[in-house]
Each structure stands twice: as C-alpha cells, then as structure tokens.
Amino acid sequence: MKRLLLCFFMATALVSAPLALDSDGMGELSNSQIEQNAESLHPGALYILAGRLLEEGKGQEAANWMYAGQLRYRFMLEAGNDPMGQEMLQFNALSEQIGRPVNEYIAGDVDEWLAAMDWALAWDQANDNGVTSKLDYADELERVRSGLEDLRAKVEASRETIPQEREANGLENR
C-alpha cells in the first residue's frame, strides 16, 4: 500500500510540478530573463532554463544551470523552506523530468561534467540568493555545497571507469 501511495504522489508531482512553476509566471520568462534574474528566482526556474537549453542542443549550459538549480533547491529544502512538503515533491519531479536527461547527457564527457559542477559552485558563491538567506542558513548552505563537492570528487575519482559503465548501460560517451 505504501508503494502504491508513493507512486501516486510521484505521478501527481510529475504532472503538477511544471504547472505549479508556470502559475508563478516563471514558465513565461525568456531564457535571458531567467539568466539575468537567476539569483532572485525560485530554483525551479533554473531547472526550466536547463530543460530549454538541453532541447536547444546546449548541453553544457543546461548542465551548468541544472546543477545551480539543484544546489539552490537543496539549500532551500535544507533550510526548512518547505513546511507542507510540496517543494520536495516539485524538486523530485524536476529532478526526474529535467535533471535525469541533463545528467545522462553531461556524464557522457567527464571533463564537461566536472566543469558543470565547478560552474554551479562558482556561480552560487558569486551570487546572492534572494530565496534563502546565505547568512541565516550558513551551516545548511555549507552542507549542501559539500554534497556537490563530494559528488564532484567521486566523479573525478571514477573518471576512468565512468565511460565503461555508461557503455555497459547503453549510454553514449562523447
């Protein structure tokens, strides 16, 4: 029964996440408007941008923004900005709908994958966060940033085996 309910909630989130973001008007913003206002927008907008860029064939840029969005979204959640649990559902839906295809693309070149994570960490460091205070939640921010830095270190340590694993799973290496 728990599995059935979980499947139902995930399916609902997958359908409603883009609608919830569009109800905030983020879906109507152009790519350049999202980029220019990224520091003050909900992290879901960065996922929207990443999805658009991937569709346009701009995989590296898509990965840059997806990781920036993921970092900001995880930080927002870690800081407790989700009293009703809706943000977690939306984050999971965006991670599946947009994050998975972006990750499948970017992991096809380990150097580009590492560069995307580096870009996101640098962008986040250099830009204010208009959604979640970096000062009020400094410990939470450090935990989230450390998580992405740990992922980066694992990718770097596995750089020789990643192409073989992808090939075995039928994924493209670039």
C-alpha positions as CSV (number, residue, x, y, z in Angstrom):
1,M,0.0,0.0,0.0
2,K,2.9,2.4,0.8
3,R,4.4,1.8,-2.6
4,L,1.1,2.4,-4.3
5,L,0.7,5.7,-2.5
6,L,4.3,6.7,-3.2
7,C,3.8,6.0,-6.9
8,F,0.5,8.0,-6.9
9,F,2.2,11.0,-5.2
10,M,5.2,10.9,-7.5
11,A,2.9,10.7,-10.6
12,T,0.9,13.7,-9.3
13,A,4.1,15.6,-8.7
14,L,5.4,14.9,-12.2
15,V,2.3,16.2,-13.7
16,S,1.8,19.2,-11.4
17,A,5.4,20.5,-11.0
18,P,5.6,22.3,-14.3
19,L,2.1,23.6,-13.8
20,A,3.0,25.0,-10.3
21,L,6.0,26.7,-11.8
22,D,4.0,28.2,-14.6
23,S,1.4,29.5,-12.2
24,D,4.2,31.6,-10.7
25,G,4.9,33.1,-14.2
26,M,8.3,31.5,-14.4
27,G,7.4,29.5,-17.5
28,E,6.7,32.7,-19.3
29,L,10.2,34.2,-18.7
30,S,12.6,34.0,-21.6
31,N,16.0,32.3,-21.1
32,S,17.8,35.6,-20.9
33,Q,15.3,36.9,-18.3
34,I,15.9,33.8,-16.2
35,E,19.7,34.1,-16.5
36,Q,19.6,37.8,-15.6
37,N,17.3,37.3,-12.6
38,A,18.5,33.8,-11.6
39,E,19.7,34.9,-8.1
40,S,16.3,36.1,-7.1
41,L,14.1,33.4,-8.8
42,H,12.8,30.2,-7.3
43,P,15.3,27.4,-8.0
44,G,12.7,25.7,-10.2
45,A,13.2,28.5,-12.8
46,L,16.8,27.3,-13.2
47,Y,15.5,23.8,-14.0
48,I,13.2,25.3,-16.6
49,L,16.1,27.1,-18.1
50,A,18.2,23.9,-18.1
51,G,15.4,22.0,-19.8
52,R,15.1,24.6,-22.5
53,L,18.8,24.7,-23.1
54,L,19.0,20.9,-23.4
55,E,16.2,21.0,-26.0
56,E,18.2,23.7,-27.9
57,G,21.2,21.4,-28.0
58,K,23.2,23.5,-25.5
59,G,24.0,20.6,-23.1
60,Q,26.9,22.2,-21.3
61,E,24.9,25.3,-20.5
62,A,21.9,23.1,-19.5
63,A,24.1,21.2,-17.0
64,N,25.6,24.4,-15.6
65,W,22.1,25.7,-14.8
66,M,20.7,22.4,-13.7
67,Y,23.4,22.0,-11.1
68,A,23.0,25.6,-10.0
69,G,19.3,25.0,-9.6
70,Q,19.9,21.7,-7.8
71,L,22.3,23.4,-5.4
72,R,19.8,26.2,-4.7
73,Y,16.8,23.9,-4.4
74,R,18.6,21.5,-2.0
75,F,19.7,24.5,0.1
76,M,16.1,25.9,0.2
77,L,14.9,22.5,1.4
78,E,17.7,22.0,3.9
79,A,16.9,25.4,5.4
80,G,13.4,24.2,6.1
81,N,11.5,26.3,3.5
82,D,9.0,23.5,2.8
83,P,6.5,23.3,5.6
84,M,3.9,21.4,3.5
85,G,6.2,19.1,1.7
86,Q,5.2,20.5,-1.7
87,E,8.7,21.8,-2.6
88,M,10.2,18.3,-2.1
89,L,7.6,16.8,-4.5
90,Q,8.3,19.5,-7.0
91,F,12.1,19.1,-6.6
92,N,11.8,15.3,-7.1
93,A,9.6,15.8,-10.2
94,L,12.0,18.4,-11.7
95,S,15.0,16.2,-11.0
96,E,13.3,13.3,-12.8
97,Q,11.9,15.3,-15.8
98,I,14.8,17.6,-16.4
99,G,17.7,16.5,-14.1
100,R,17.8,13.0,-15.4
101,P,18.1,13.8,-19.1
102,V,20.7,16.6,-18.4
103,N,22.7,14.2,-16.3
104,E,22.5,11.5,-18.9
105,Y,23.9,14.0,-21.4
106,I,26.6,15.7,-19.3
107,A,28.0,12.4,-17.9
108,G,29.0,11.5,-21.4
109,D,32.0,13.6,-21.1
110,V,33.6,13.6,-17.6
111,D,35.5,16.8,-18.1
112,E,32.3,18.6,-19.1
113,W,30.5,17.1,-16.1
114,L,33.2,18.3,-13.7
115,A,33.1,21.7,-15.4
116,A,29.3,22.0,-14.9
117,M,29.6,21.3,-11.1
118,D,32.5,23.7,-10.8
119,W,30.5,26.4,-12.7
120,A,27.4,25.9,-10.4
121,L,29.5,26.1,-7.3
122,A,31.3,29.2,-8.5
123,W,28.1,30.9,-9.7
124,D,26.4,30.2,-6.4
125,Q,29.3,31.5,-4.4
126,A,29.4,34.7,-6.5
127,N,25.7,35.5,-6.5
128,D,23.3,36.4,-3.8
129,N,20.4,34.1,-3.0
130,G,17.1,36.0,-3.0
131,V,15.1,32.9,-1.9
132,T,17.1,31.5,1.0
133,S,19.4,33.7,3.1
134,K,23.0,32.5,2.9
135,L,23.7,34.3,6.2
136,D,20.8,32.9,8.2
137,Y,21.4,29.4,7.0
138,A,25.2,29.3,6.6
139,D,25.5,25.8,8.1
140,E,22.8,24.4,5.8
141,L,24.5,26.0,2.8
142,E,27.8,24.5,3.7
143,R,26.3,21.0,4.0
144,V,24.6,21.3,0.6
145,R,27.7,22.7,-1.1
146,S,29.8,20.0,0.5
147,G,27.4,17.4,-1.0
148,L,28.0,18.7,-4.5
149,E,31.8,18.9,-3.9
150,D,31.7,15.3,-2.7
151,L,29.9,14.3,-5.9
152,R,32.5,16.1,-7.9
153,A,35.3,14.3,-6.1
154,K,33.6,10.9,-6.7
155,V,33.3,11.7,-10.4
156,E,36.9,12.8,-10.6
157,A,38.0,9.6,-8.8
158,S,35.9,7.4,-11.2
159,R,36.8,9.2,-14.4
160,E,38.5,6.1,-15.9
161,T,35.5,3.8,-15.2
162,I,32.6,6.1,-16.0
163,P,32.8,5.6,-19.8
164,Q,32.9,1.8,-19.5
165,E,29.9,1.9,-17.1
166,R,28.0,4.1,-19.5
167,E,28.8,1.9,-22.4
168,A,27.6,-1.2,-20.5
169,N,24.4,0.6,-19.8
170,G,23.8,1.6,-23.4
171,L,24.6,5.3,-22.8
172,E,26.6,7.5,-25.2
173,N,30.1,8.7,-24.4
174,R,31.2,11.9,-26.2
